[in-house]
Amino acid sequence: MAELTPLGIAVLALLDERGMHAYEMYQLLLQRRNDRLLKVKPGSLYHTVERLAGQELVHATGTERAGNRPERTTYEITPAGKRALAERVRTGIENYVYEYPLFPVVLSEAHNLEPDDAAGAFRQRLAALDAELAELHASIAEVTERQVPEQFWVAADYQRAVLAAERDWLATLIHRIESKDLSWQHRK
């Protein structure tokens, strides 16, 4: 069996809550802001559900049509799907895998920019991180106020901690570039 993709994990987790159709899954992922954790596109979601059905990790339980809308097939997780979900979550937590994000690549090439240009670009990223952090703080405050158990939003707290660490590091880097504490010789 192929390893579950992040979207496959999300689909199985939703179906572990209750049976639903793909469009409902899509709406719920957006409502829960899971699009901050993984790429959520309707086409890829439908493809993922079909692939999981082909692997017998989910199965269709019925099809319905409401008015002029297209038919919607409702799916449920199978016992094999529950086992696959638990195993993938466990191994994903246990095993560190470097995921090759873009930022370290462009950071390693930032010396190609003039010092002022680099500091300006870092400042823009810092502002974007501040906006992301404000949004995460608001989301965490909302779920805390609604008394959603922390186990369901621990990923948001992880994201907050990672973004805060990056933000603090960037602020220090900008200061070091602007104060000339960090030697920045741009090759022309």
C-alpha positions in Angstrom: 0.0 0.0 0.0 1.2 3.5 -0.9 2.1 5.9 2.0 -0.7 8.2 2.9 -0.3 11.8 1.6 -1.1 14.7 4.0 -4.4 15.1 2.2 -5.1 11.4 2.6 -4.4 11.6 6.3 -6.9 14.5 6.5 -9.6 12.7 4.6 -9.3 9.6 6.7 -9.3 11.7 9.9 -12.5 13.4 8.8 -14.2 10.1 7.9 -13.1 8.7 11.2 -15.4 11.4 12.7 -18.4 10.6 10.5 -19.3 9.6 7.0 -19.5 12.6 4.6 -19.2 13.4 0.9 -16.1 15.0 -0.6 -17.5 18.5 -0.9 -18.4 18.5 2.8 -14.9 17.3 3.6 -13.5 20.3 1.5 -15.7 22.8 3.3 -14.8 21.4 6.7 -11.1 21.5 6.0 -11.4 25.1 5.0 -13.6 25.9 8.0 -11.1 24.4 10.4 -8.3 26.2 8.5 -6.5 23.0 7.6 -5.6 24.7 4.4 -2.8 26.3 6.5 -1.4 22.8 7.0 -1.8 21.2 3.6 -2.8 22.0 0.1 -6.6 21.7 -0.2 -8.0 21.8 -3.7 -11.4 20.3 -4.7 -9.9 18.3 -7.6 -7.1 16.8 -5.5 -9.5 16.0 -2.7 -11.8 14.1 -5.0 -8.8 12.3 -6.5 -7.6 11.4 -3.0 -11.0 10.0 -2.0 -11.1 7.9 -5.1 -7.6 6.6 -4.5 -8.4 5.7 -0.9 -11.6 3.9 -2.1 -9.4 1.9 -4.6 -7.1 1.0 -1.6 -10.2 -0.1 0.3 -9.5 2.4 3.1 -12.8 4.1 2.5 -16.0 2.9 0.9 -19.1 4.6 -0.6 -22.3 4.3 1.5 -24.7 6.1 -0.8 -25.3 8.7 -3.3 -27.8 11.6 -3.1 -28.8 14.6 -5.2 -30.2 17.8 -3.8 -32.0 20.0 -6.3 -29.9 20.9 -9.4 -26.7 20.0 -7.6 -24.5 17.2 -8.8 -24.8 13.8 -7.2 -22.8 13.5 -4.0 -21.4 10.2 -2.8 -21.0 9.7 0.9 -18.0 7.8 2.2 -17.1 6.1 5.4 -13.7 4.9 6.7 -13.1 1.1 6.7 -11.4 -0.8 9.5 -8.3 -1.0 7.2 -8.5 2.8 6.8 -8.6 3.3 10.6 -5.5 1.1 11.0 -3.7 2.9 8.1 -4.6 6.3 9.6 -3.3 5.4 13.1 -0.1 3.9 11.7 0.6 6.9 9.4 0.0 9.4 12.2 2.3 7.3 14.5 5.2 7.0 12.0 4.8 10.7 11.0 5.3 11.7 14.6 8.1 9.2 15.3 10.2 9.8 12.3 11.8 13.1 11.4 11.7 13.8 7.6 13.3 16.9 6.2 10.7 18.3 3.8 12.8 20.7 1.7 11.1 24.0 2.2 11.9 26.9 -0.1 13.0 29.4 2.5 16.3 27.8 3.4 17.2 27.6 -0.3 16.6 31.3 -0.9 18.1 32.2 2.4 21.3 30.4 1.4 21.3 32.6 -1.8 20.4 35.9 -0.1 24.0 37.0 -0.5 23.1 37.6 -4.1 21.1 40.7 -3.0 22.5 44.1 -2.0 22.4 44.4 1.9 19.6 47.0 1.8 17.6 44.9 -0.7 18.1 41.8 1.5 17.1 43.6 4.6 14.0 45.0 2.8 13.0 41.5 1.6 13.5 40.1 5.2 11.4 43.0 6.5 8.6 42.0 4.2 8.8 38.4 5.3 8.8 39.6 8.9 5.6 41.6 8.3 4.0 38.5 6.7 5.0 36.4 9.7 3.5 39.0 12.1 0.2 38.9 10.2 0.3 35.0 10.2 1.0 35.1 14.0 -1.8 37.5 14.7 -4.2 35.3 12.8 -3.0 32.2 14.6 -3.3 34.0 18.0 -6.9 34.9 17.1 -7.7 31.4 16.0 -6.2 29.9 19.2 -8.2 32.5 21.2 -11.4 31.5 19.4 -11.0 27.8 19.9 -10.0 28.3 23.5 -13.1 30.5 24.1 -15.2 27.8 22.5 -13.6 25.3 24.9 -12.4 23.1 22.1 -10.0 20.6 23.7 -6.4 21.4 23.0 -5.7 18.0 21.4 -7.7 19.2 18.4 -5.7 22.4 17.8 -2.2 21.4 19.0 -1.0 21.8 15.4 -1.9 25.5 15.5 0.1 26.0 18.7 3.1 24.2 17.0 2.7 26.5 14.0 2.6 29.5 16.3 5.8 28.4 18.1 7.7 27.8 14.8 6.6 31.1 13.2 7.4 33.0 16.4 10.9 31.5 16.4 11.4 32.3 12.7 10.1 35.8 13.3 12.5 36.4 16.2 15.4 35.0 14.2 14.6 37.3 11.3 14.3 40.4 13.5 17.8 39.6 14.8 19.2 39.0 11.3 17.7 42.3 10.0 19.2 44.2 12.9 22.6 42.5 12.3 22.6 43.4 8.6 21.5 47.0 9.2 24.0 47.6 12.1 26.7 46.0 10.0 27.3 43.4 12.7 26.9 40.9 9.9 29.3 41.5 7.1 27.4 41.5 3.9 29.5 41.8 0.8 27.4 41.6 -2.3 29.3 40.4 -5.4 28.5 42.5 -8.4 
